[in-house]
Amino acid sequence: MTIERKRPLTYYDSPVRTPPAIVHRTAADLEHSPLVAGMLEAFPTPALLLDANRQIVALNGRALVAFDVMSGFDVHGLRLGEALGCLSADKMDGGCGTARNCAECGAAHAIRAAGGGAQTVRECRITAMGPNGKERSFEFRVFATPIEMAGHRVTLVALEDIGDEKRREALERIFFHDVLGAANAVVGLARLVSGTDPAQAKDAAPSLVRASTQLLEEIQAQRDLMLAERGELTTGVGAVATNDILQAVHQQYRWSPLAEGREVVCELASPEGHLRTDRTQLIRSLGNLVRNALEAVAEGERVTILAQTVADGVLFQVANPGTIPAHQQLQIFQRSFSTKAPRGRGIGTYSVKLIVEQYLGGRVSFLSSPEAGTVFSIWVPARPPVQPPD
């Protein structure tokens, strides 16, 4: 006998919604209050008022811009994630605040705490669907305060965009750690090569080339990520073989300091697949997954790179025996999130998803469990999309 389990109405906050007539009446009361309008417009950032069920009943002009709407009537009754187009907002019938992912959302935490009477500040990451049908990422510092305005108990929410701050922090970690490390290696090897012992110079030359290549790759990867986020990245499509990609990534990481005490195994595809794509971006994306895996596994453990030809494309996979905790799985592709925080870069899986899905026409996914370990997958079509990204 099969027992059917009902899906809960919510995984975090209440699914109850205020009827539209009451929302519009409350919004009208607040709109006619000069104090409310003056207070909201005094904020230099998007600011809004939420009713007891977290629905928008008033907002300032900067919030209209953030939500990409012409009038407050377009968003009255919506919740914050719904107004922003959050990908989790429609996963449950109860809307924003009720999905599994909402339990890890800083904005949801701040708003819930304010609903209970506490003034709260939290950081949040929101992945949303943009008006052009492409995903975009928001990073906010959320200020939530319970107040009474025009006879209504509401929650005042102000959003400070901290995207640039988080990018700067990530770049500082990358350049002060990865790039500086590669530069030090280049300098040390260059001194060795310039020494008087020809035998030592000959032995050190391949290592110098690898270190110099790594340094250049780190810089180019950050440049391309910034271009991709602005929609300005240009891809170079050409014919590539599956095993060529696997071997290039394997060669790049088998001698990496990250692999010290760990094993990087490459399982060549048989039969070998072929596709037309941007070789550099695919190798870089797959390499990011290998780097993450090496940082996640313990000494003596193995990271495996493999591929297989599937329907209309090739499926590349990076597997390791570790497990990602459930609460981290809900945030894995969000910008600035790192399973290794605070020392993590927080752009690895985010950049992979951005490049592969918006520029290579592929898909990125993962599975993680104690029984099977963790497997990240990149599916790339045999031929690029007909229409390149705008």
N, C-alpha and C positions, 0 to 999 in steps of 0.2 A: 504494500500500500504506500503510495507516494503522498507525502504531506506537503501541501502547497504553502509556502511561506509568503506572507504579504509584505510588500515593501513598505517601510515606515513612511509616515507623512513628512517627516523631517529627520535629518541627521544632526541638526544643530539648533537653529532658532525656530520660533513659532511660524507655522504656515498661514496663520489667520490673517485675513486682509480686511481693511476698512472698506465698506461699500462706497462705490464711486460718488453717490450723492453727498455723503458725509465728507469725503475728501475734498470735493469741489466747494462745499460750504466752508470748510476750514480754510481752504486756500483763499477764498474770497474775503473772509474775515482778516486774514493776515495781510493780504494785498492792500486792503484799505487802511492799514495802520502805517502812518508815516514813520513811526519808530522802527517797525520791522524792516521796511524798505531801506531806511537810512543805515541801520545796523548791518544788514547783509551787504549793501554796496560799499560799506567802509572796509570790508575785507579785501586785501590785495590778491586773494586766491579764490577759487571756486568755493562758495559757501551755500548751504541749504538747510532747510528745516524739515525734520521728519516727524510724522505723528507716532502714536503709540505702537503702530504696527510697521514701523520703519519705512513708511511711504512718504514720498516727497510732497510737501504742501506749500513750499516757498523756496525760492533760490535767487541768486544774484546773476548779473550779466555774465560774469566770468564762468559760472556754472553752465549757462546756456552755450557758451563757446565750447566748453569741455564736453558737453553732451551732444554737440553738433545739432542743436535745435533752434528754432526761431522764437519760440514762446514757451513760457512755463506750463501752459496748458498741454504741451506735447509730452511732458514728463510727470505732471501731477498724478499721483497714485502709483507711480513706479517706485521701485527701490533702487538704491545706488547702483548695484551691479547691473540691474536691468537697463537703467539709463545709460550706462557706459558700454553696454553690449557684452558684458562678461560671459565667457563661454560656459560657465557653470550656472548662470542665472535661469536657464530653461531646462536644466537636467531633472528637476523635480516639479510636480504640479504646484507646490507651494512657492516656487520662484526663488529669488535671491535670498540667501541665508539658510536654505534648507538642504542643500546638496552636501555630499561627503566633503568636497573641497572647501566648503564654507567653514568647516570646523578648523581650518588652518588659515583662514583669511583674517588679516589684521584689522581690516575695516569692519568685518562682522563682529569681531571681538570688541572693538571700541564702541560700536553702536549698541551692542547688547549691554555692555557695562554701563553706558550712559542711560540706557533705559531703566536700569536698576538704581539710578541716582548718583553714579560715580562719574566724575570728570576724568576722561581717559585720553591718552595719546598712544597710537600704535602705528607701525609701518605696515604697509600692505603692497602686494604685487597682484596685479589683475591682468589676465590675458583676455583680450576682447576681440570681437570681430569688427573690423573697420568698415566704413561705408563702401570701400572698394572691394569688399569680399575677402580681404586678406587680414590675417591676425596682426594685432598690434599689442604692445605691452605698456602698462602703466605702473609707475611706482610712486606711491603717495605716502606722506606722513599724515595720518588722520587724527584730527582733534575733534572729540565728541563731548558735548556738554549738555546736561539737562537744564532747561530753562522754562519760564512761563512767559508767553507773548500773546497779547490780544486775547487774554482769557483762555488760552490753550496751553497745555503742557506738551512741549515738543523737545526734540533733540537737535541742537545746533551742531552741524558737521562742517568743518573746514578742511579742505584738501590742499596740502602743499606738495607740489610736484618735486620729487627728489630723484628723478631719473638721471639728471646730469651728475648729481652728487654720487649716486651709486656707480655710474659709469667711471667717474674719476677714481673712486676707490678701487674698482676692479682693475683699471689700467695701472694704478700705482702698484697693486699687488703683482700684476703681470710683469711690469717693467722693472720693478725693484727685485723680483725673484727670478723669473724665467729669463728675461732679457739680460739682466745683470749677470746671472749665472753663466749664460751662453757667452757673453762678452768676456768674462773672466777666463773661461776656457780657451777662447780664441787668443787672448793675450798670452796666456801661459804657453800654449802650443806654438804660437808665433815666435816667442823667445827661444823655445827649444829648437825650432827649425832654423832660426838664425844663428844658432851656436856653431861652433867650429867642428863638431863631430858629424861628418856626412852620414854615418850609419844611423845615428839618432834622428837626424833630420829626415831621412828617408822613412823611418818607422813612424815618425810623428805626422807626416804629411796627410795620410788618410784621415786621421783623427781631427786635424786642423780643418780639412774640407768639411767633415761632418758637423763640427762645431760652428763653422761659419755659415753653413746651410741652415742649421737650426736657428741661429741668430736672425738671419734674413727671414726665415719662415715665421718666426714669432711676430716680427714687425709687420709683415705683409698680411698675416691673419687678422691682426687688429685693424689695419686699414680696410680690409675687405668687409669686416663685420660692420664697421661704421658706414661704409657705402651701402651695404645690404639693408641696414636699418632705414636709410634714407631712400631706398628704392633705386639706387644709382649703380649697383654692382653690375658689371658686364661679364657675362660668362663666355668662355671659348669652347665650343662644342667640337668634339672630334671622336674618332673611333677608338675604343679602348677594350681590352680583354680583361675578363674577371680576374684571372690569376696575376696579371700585371699589377692591378690595384692591390690585391692581397699581398703580393711580394714587396711592393713599395712601402706599404704601411708596416709590414713585418720588419723590413730592413731598417726603417726609421726608428722603431721602438725596441728592437731586440738588444741594442747596445746602449739604450738610453739609461741615464742614472736612475730613472724611475723603476727600471726593470731589475735593478740590483737585488739579488736574492729571490727573484721571481722568474717565472718561465713564461715566455711569449711564444705560443705555438700557432703556426699557420697551416691550415688544412686547405690545400689547393682544390679547386672545383674540378670535378670530372663527371660529365664532359664540361669543358670550359665554355663559359658564356661570353657574349660580346654585346656591346651597347654603344650608343653615341651619347656622350655627356661631357661635362667639364671635368677632366681628369684631376686637375689641381684641387678643385673644390671638393670632389668626392674623396680624394685621399685625405685631405685636411679634416673633413667631417668624420670619416672613419677613424682617423688618428686621434681626434678629440675623445671618441668613445674608448679607444684603447688606453689613452692617458688616464681617463677617469677610472677605468677598471684597475689599472696598475696602482693608482693611489688608494683604491678601496680594498685591495686584497692584502693578505698578510704574507710575510716571507715564506717561501716554499710553495706558495700557491700558483696556479696557472691561469693565464688569460689566453683565450683561444679566438682566433680570427678565422672566419670561414664564409663561404658563399655558395649559393645554388641558383640555377636558372629556374624561374617561376613564370607564371602567366605574364606575358608581355614585358618582362624585365628580369632583373637580377636582385636577389635578396642577400645583402651582406649582413653578417652578424658578428657581434663581439660578446663572448660569454665569459663569466667568471663565477666562482663558487659562492660568492658573498650574497647577502640579502639586504635589500633596501627596506628600512622600516616603513610600515604602512603610511604613517603621517607624512613621511618624506616623499613617498611615491605620488601623493596628491599634488606636489609642487614641482616635480622634477624638471619640467620644461619651462618654468617661469624664469624670466631674466632676474639676475642677481641672487637666485636661490642656489645654495651649495650644500650638498650633504656633508661637506667637510668644513663648514663655517666654524670659526671666523677665518680660517686660513685659506679656504677655497676661493676660487676666482669667481664662481657664480655665473659664468657665461658659456660653459662648455656645452651642455645639452641644449641650452637655449639657442646657441649659434648653430648647432647641428640641425635643429628643427627649422630654423629660419632659412638657412641656405638650401637644405635639401627640399623642403616643401615649396618654397617660394621661387627658387631659382633653378633647381634641377627637376622639378615636377614630380618628386618622389614622395615617400611617406616615412615617418620615423615613429617607432613604437618600442615598448619594452615590456618584459614580464619578469617578475621577481618573486621568488618563494623559497622557503627553507629547503624544499625538496629538490627544486630544479636550479637553484642559484639565480643569477641575474643575466638576462640576455637582452641586449639592445639590438634592434634591427633597423636597417636602412633599405627600403625597396626603391630601386631606381628604374624608370621605364627604359625599354630598349631604345626608344627614340625620345628626344626632348619634346616638351609641349609645343604645339603649333604656334601658340601666342606666348612670347616671352613676357616676363613680368614688366609692368609699366615702370 
